């Protein structure tokens, strides 16, 4: 029994859905079918098949209910070439000077100068250092006429010195400046949120359709001359949306959201296309990696529907400094590269620009290697992952069972768990062990704290007669810290109440049944096994967690894709085991490689809500570094918050103070405030919306003067720099978010 028909584009289920795309305003009709639900005999289910879309180059788009039984219809969105292997999305080639961007070329790396653009000598020296480090492109801020005039001197000086690296002008609020510099530089970056619109006031505004169309006409009037000039001179363009600077008009319709970011960029792209200009790329930057990933995916999903093939510039804006900045960038950029998205990248660090090149190169190499090998797994049908919004799959945390001597409920953490591999030698020195696990010590006895490791893996257990080491481990078990040990160890020298680590073969053979009754199990899986092998998970009790572990250096199998396949299997079989991402790096792995690898491979899963924790092993890396990296990864994925969060811009020619110095000062005074987010911004060019995720903002307002924000609202202006840090601390205190630093033990 089947019914089919068409629905007018005014059909309410097509309007206002929150998936992030704008099909409802453009659909001509919907073709649908009703058919019996095999699971619920007699009931009819509706399945939307296609939408015909006259304003798109794509004829149709398939839709589906947002959830089972829901009347709300959303596109069955494709956001990448394949979800089961890395295949670069096919794009056109965009020329930036002599450098080609697009899927037929290497992923290009770039950075941005920090010098005053009017200081020609200093800017030229900085560009040369960047070029010598291996960047393909360099961006320079151009905020006014004097800076635009200086650009001609910068370009000429570089050419005379035989430096032909393409130069990109970064434009905000200045259409006339963009027109001037387009005669000189190879690419113009425009921010759709402020190129023609005034700065957002973050007030709720009501726009009639007529008002909205008038503003679009104004944008076209202001933007078209730049498009024509870029065509005339053969320049490229980046339509670079920033989460922090969406216009009031966009936010009144879409909110401060990924969907608004995409629509903001598309307004400008449609003008380019109307004028037959196609030498442009898109970017969707945010300081929150989760928002950034969602925005790029929505952008690409819409481009697939439209039939567009423009390249992507990837970046997490205001990522910060040091490992924090590298981790956030790896999570955001690495996630997209794993799906074959991205043609040029920039890692935004609060460090000298040449320091951005190496992390950029590592990420580009990771993306190219995955795409060249088409790393992945055998095709599988993915039905449960939420691509476009963060909805975490919560594994069932350990539940206490009647008769158990110890409390297992703390071996995993509800907001994301950190597990650490501990050597037997380390276990033999109890106090050092406890400190390295970040426990609090009271008279030498350990207690768990906010950032304490949840469980440890001991690949070798102490001898039965080593009573001191066993006592040290018992004290960890007593505070609900899990101890995992391989099955062979637990059989030969059993440690009371330890969790036995087994593989699928040991489960299938029944070897685990030799353990004492009630022993809890942790099971290692690769994710690419035959489903028949995984089926053993359905019949074994006492499984406390799964460890997803794929050996390092697999040429063809992709960790991310294997994990997606595993999670799909678990969901389809109603298995809610917690899953820990177990990463094993080989000896000799450098710190940056480890951070970028962990962020790209585990972060790509955690930003989709897939996973309950992390276990990183690297034999020659410092234990404290591995622990901190693990917590940084969880915090970067918006899971477990264990320290102060900083939104820190990378500096540019607009910056009104020494960002690196001031950032270090503020971090020194405030780094003990978990749950508090502080934005440290050299200027407000990207808009106060860039502090959407921050509780407090420290922003350059004028030379030597600082403005303080609470959220997006400025609360104090023109504070002298000498007293601004103290004023920030007082502001945090006034809002009840301050705590004194803990005393040194």
Secondary structure as the mmCIF struct_conf table of DSSP 4:
data_model
#
loop_
_struct_conf.conf_type_id
_struct_conf.id
_struct_conf.beg_label_comp_id
_struct_conf.beg_label_asym_id
_struct_conf.beg_label_seq_id
_struct_conf.end_label_comp_id
_struct_conf.end_label_asym_id
_struct_conf.end_label_seq_id
STRN STRN1 UNK A 3 UNK A 8
TURN_TY1_P TURN_TY1_P1 UNK A 9 UNK A 10
HELX_RH_3T_P HELX_RH_3T_P1 UNK A 12 UNK A 14
BEND BEND1 UNK A 15 UNK A 16
TURN_TY1_P TURN_TY1_P2 UNK A 18 UNK A 19
BEND BEND2 UNK A 20 UNK A 20
HELX_RH_3T_P HELX_RH_3T_P2 UNK A 23 UNK A 25
TURN_TY1_P TURN_TY1_P3 UNK A 26 UNK A 26
STRN STRN2 UNK A 29 UNK A 36
BEND BEND3 UNK A 38 UNK A 40
TURN_TY1_P TURN_TY1_P4 UNK A 41 UNK A 42
STRN STRN3 UNK A 44 UNK A 52
TURN_TY1_P TURN_TY1_P5 UNK A 54 UNK A 55
BEND BEND4 UNK A 56 UNK A 59
STRN STRN4 UNK A 60 UNK A 61
STRN STRN5 UNK A 63 UNK A 65
BEND BEND5 UNK A 66 UNK A 67
TURN_TY1_P TURN_TY1_P6 UNK A 68 UNK A 69
BEND BEND6 UNK A 71 UNK A 71
STRN STRN6 UNK A 73 UNK A 75
BEND BEND7 UNK A 80 UNK A 81
BEND BEND8 UNK A 83 UNK A 84
STRN STRN7 UNK A 85 UNK A 85
HELX_LH_PP_P HELX_LH_PP_P1 UNK A 88 UNK A 90
STRN STRN8 UNK A 94 UNK A 96
TURN_TY1_P TURN_TY1_P7 UNK A 97 UNK A 98
STRN STRN9 UNK A 99 UNK A 101
BEND BEND9 UNK A 102 UNK A 102
TURN_TY1_P TURN_TY1_P8 UNK A 103 UNK A 104
BEND BEND10 UNK A 105 UNK A 105
HELX_LH_PP_P HELX_LH_PP_P2 UNK A 106 UNK A 107
STRN STRN10 UNK A 108 UNK A 112
BEND BEND11 UNK A 115 UNK A 115
TURN_TY1_P TURN_TY1_P9 UNK A 117 UNK A 118
HELX_RH_AL_P HELX_RH_AL_P1 UNK A 120 UNK A 133
TURN_TY1_P TURN_TY1_P10 UNK A 134 UNK A 134
BEND BEND12 UNK A 136 UNK A 136
STRN STRN11 UNK A 137 UNK A 141
BEND BEND13 UNK A 144 UNK A 144
HELX_RH_AL_P HELX_RH_AL_P2 UNK A 145 UNK A 160
TURN_TY1_P TURN_TY1_P11 UNK A 161 UNK A 162
STRN STRN12 UNK A 166 UNK A 171
BEND BEND14 UNK A 172 UNK A 173
HELX_RH_AL_P HELX_RH_AL_P3 UNK A 175 UNK A 181
TURN_TY1_P TURN_TY1_P12 UNK A 182 UNK A 184
BEND BEND15 UNK A 185 UNK A 186
STRN STRN13 UNK A 187 UNK A 190
TURN_TY1_P TURN_TY1_P13 UNK A 192 UNK A 194
BEND BEND16 UNK A 195 UNK A 197
HELX_LH_PP_P HELX_LH_PP_P3 UNK A 198 UNK A 200
HELX_RH_AL_P HELX_RH_AL_P4 UNK A 209 UNK A 233
TURN_TY1_P TURN_TY1_P14 UNK A 234 UNK A 234
STRN STRN14 UNK A 236 UNK A 242
HELX_RH_3T_P HELX_RH_3T_P3 UNK A 243 UNK A 245
HELX_RH_AL_P HELX_RH_AL_P5 UNK A 248 UNK A 254
BEND BEND17 UNK A 256 UNK A 257
HELX_RH_AL_P HELX_RH_AL_P6 UNK A 258 UNK A 274
TURN_TY1_P TURN_TY1_P15 UNK A 275 UNK A 276
STRN STRN15 UNK A 280 UNK A 285
BEND BEND18 UNK A 287 UNK A 288
HELX_RH_AL_P HELX_RH_AL_P7 UNK A 289 UNK A 306
TURN_TY1_P TURN_TY1_P16 UNK A 307 UNK A 307
STRN STRN16 UNK A 312 UNK A 312
STRN STRN17 UNK A 313 UNK A 314
TURN_TY1_P TURN_TY1_P17 UNK A 317 UNK A 318
STRN STRN18 UNK A 319 UNK A 320
BEND BEND19 UNK A 321 UNK A 321
HELX_RH_AL_P HELX_RH_AL_P8 UNK A 322 UNK A 338
TURN_TY1_P TURN_TY1_P18 UNK A 339 UNK A 340
BEND BEND20 UNK A 343 UNK A 343
STRN STRN19 UNK A 344 UNK A 345
STRN STRN20 UNK A 349 UNK A 349
BEND BEND21 UNK A 350 UNK A 351
TURN_TY1_P TURN_TY1_P19 UNK A 353 UNK A 354
HELX_RH_AL_P HELX_RH_AL_P9 UNK A 355 UNK A 373
TURN_TY1_P TURN_TY1_P20 UNK A 374 UNK A 374
STRN STRN21 UNK A 376 UNK A 376
BEND BEND22 UNK A 378 UNK A 378
BEND BEND23 UNK A 384 UNK A 384
BEND BEND24 UNK A 387 UNK A 389
STRN STRN22 UNK A 396 UNK A 396
TURN_TY1_P TURN_TY1_P21 UNK A 402 UNK A 403
BEND BEND25 UNK A 405 UNK A 406
TURN_TY1_P TURN_TY1_P22 UNK A 409 UNK A 410
BEND BEND26 UNK A 411 UNK A 412
TURN_TY1_P TURN_TY1_P23 UNK A 414 UNK A 415
STRN STRN23 UNK A 417 UNK A 422
HELX_RH_AL_P HELX_RH_AL_P10 UNK A 424 UNK A 427
TURN_TY1_P TURN_TY1_P24 UNK A 428 UNK A 428
BEND BEND27 UNK A 429 UNK A 429
HELX_RH_AL_P HELX_RH_AL_P11 UNK A 430 UNK A 436
TURN_TY1_P TURN_TY1_P25 UNK A 437 UNK A 438
STRN STRN24 UNK A 440 UNK A 442
TURN_TY1_P TURN_TY1_P26 UNK A 443 UNK A 444
STRN STRN25 UNK A 445 UNK A 447
TURN_TY1_P TURN_TY1_P27 UNK A 450 UNK A 451
STRN STRN26 UNK A 455 UNK A 458
BEND BEND28 UNK A 459 UNK A 460
HELX_LH_PP_P HELX_LH_PP_P4 UNK A 461 UNK A 463
TURN_TY1_P TURN_TY1_P28 UNK A 464 UNK A 465
HELX_RH_AL_P HELX_RH_AL_P12 UNK A 467 UNK A 478
TURN_TY1_P TURN_TY1_P29 UNK A 479 UNK A 480
STRN STRN27 UNK A 482 UNK A 486
HELX_RH_AL_P HELX_RH_AL_P13 UNK A 487 UNK A 492
BEND BEND29 UNK A 493 UNK A 493
TURN_TY1_P TURN_TY1_P30 UNK A 496 UNK A 497
HELX_LH_PP_P HELX_LH_PP_P5 UNK A 498 UNK A 498
STRN STRN28 UNK A 499 UNK A 503
HELX_RH_AL_P HELX_RH_AL_P14 UNK A 504 UNK A 509
TURN_TY1_P TURN_TY1_P31 UNK A 510 UNK A 510
HELX_RH_3T_P HELX_RH_3T_P4 UNK A 511 UNK A 514
BEND BEND30 UNK A 515 UNK A 515
HELX_LH_PP_P HELX_LH_PP_P6 UNK A 516 UNK A 516
TURN_TY1_P TURN_TY1_P32 UNK A 517 UNK A 518
STRN STRN29 UNK A 521 UNK A 525
BEND BEND31 UNK A 527 UNK A 527
BEND BEND32 UNK A 529 UNK A 529
HELX_RH_AL_P HELX_RH_AL_P15 UNK A 531 UNK A 534
HELX_RH_3T_P HELX_RH_3T_P5 UNK A 535 UNK A 538
TURN_TY1_P TURN_TY1_P33 UNK A 539 UNK A 539
STRN STRN30 UNK A 543 UNK A 548
TURN_TY1_P TURN_TY1_P34 UNK A 552 UNK A 553
BEND BEND33 UNK A 555 UNK A 556
STRN STRN31 UNK A 557 UNK A 557
HELX_RH_AL_P HELX_RH_AL_P16 UNK A 559 UNK A 572
TURN_TY1_P TURN_TY1_P35 UNK A 573 UNK A 574
STRN STRN32 UNK A 577 UNK A 577
STRN STRN33 UNK A 578 UNK A 585
HELX_LH_PP_P HELX_LH_PP_P7 UNK A 586 UNK A 586
TURN_TY1_P TURN_TY1_P36 UNK A 587 UNK A 588
HELX_RH_AL_P HELX_RH_AL_P17 UNK A 591 UNK A 601
TURN_TY1_P TURN_TY1_P37 UNK A 602 UNK A 602
HELX_RH_AL_P HELX_RH_AL_P18 UNK A 603 UNK A 606
TURN_TY1_P TURN_TY1_P38 UNK A 607 UNK A 609
BEND BEND34 UNK A 612 UNK A 612
STRN STRN34 UNK A 613 UNK A 618
TURN_TY1_P TURN_TY1_P39 UNK A 619 UNK A 620
BEND BEND35 UNK A 621 UNK A 621
HELX_RH_AL_P HELX_RH_AL_P19 UNK A 623 UNK A 636
TURN_TY1_P TURN_TY1_P40 UNK A 637 UNK A 638
BEND BEND36 UNK A 639 UNK A 639
BEND BEND37 UNK A 643 UNK A 643
STRN STRN35 UNK A 645 UNK A 648
TURN_TY1_P TURN_TY1_P41 UNK A 653 UNK A 654
BEND BEND38 UNK A 657 UNK A 657
HELX_RH_AL_P HELX_RH_AL_P20 UNK A 659 UNK A 670
TURN_TY1_P TURN_TY1_P42 UNK A 671 UNK A 672
TURN_TY1_P TURN_TY1_P43 UNK A 674 UNK A 675
STRN STRN36 UNK A 677 UNK A 681
BEND BEND39 UNK A 682 UNK A 682
BEND BEND40 UNK A 684 UNK A 684
TURN_TY1_P TURN_TY1_P44 UNK A 685 UNK A 686
HELX_RH_3T_P HELX_RH_3T_P6 UNK A 688 UNK A 691
TURN_TY1_P TURN_TY1_P45 UNK A 692 UNK A 693
BEND BEND41 UNK A 695 UNK A 695
STRN STRN37 UNK A 696 UNK A 702
TURN_TY1_P TURN_TY1_P46 UNK A 703 UNK A 704
STRN STRN38 UNK A 705 UNK A 710
TURN_TY1_P TURN_TY1_P47 UNK A 711 UNK A 712
STRN STRN39 UNK A 713 UNK A 720
HELX_RH_AL_P HELX_RH_AL_P21 UNK A 721 UNK A 734
TURN_TY1_P TURN_TY1_P48 UNK A 735 UNK A 736
HELX_LH_PP_P HELX_LH_PP_P8 UNK A 740 UNK A 744
#
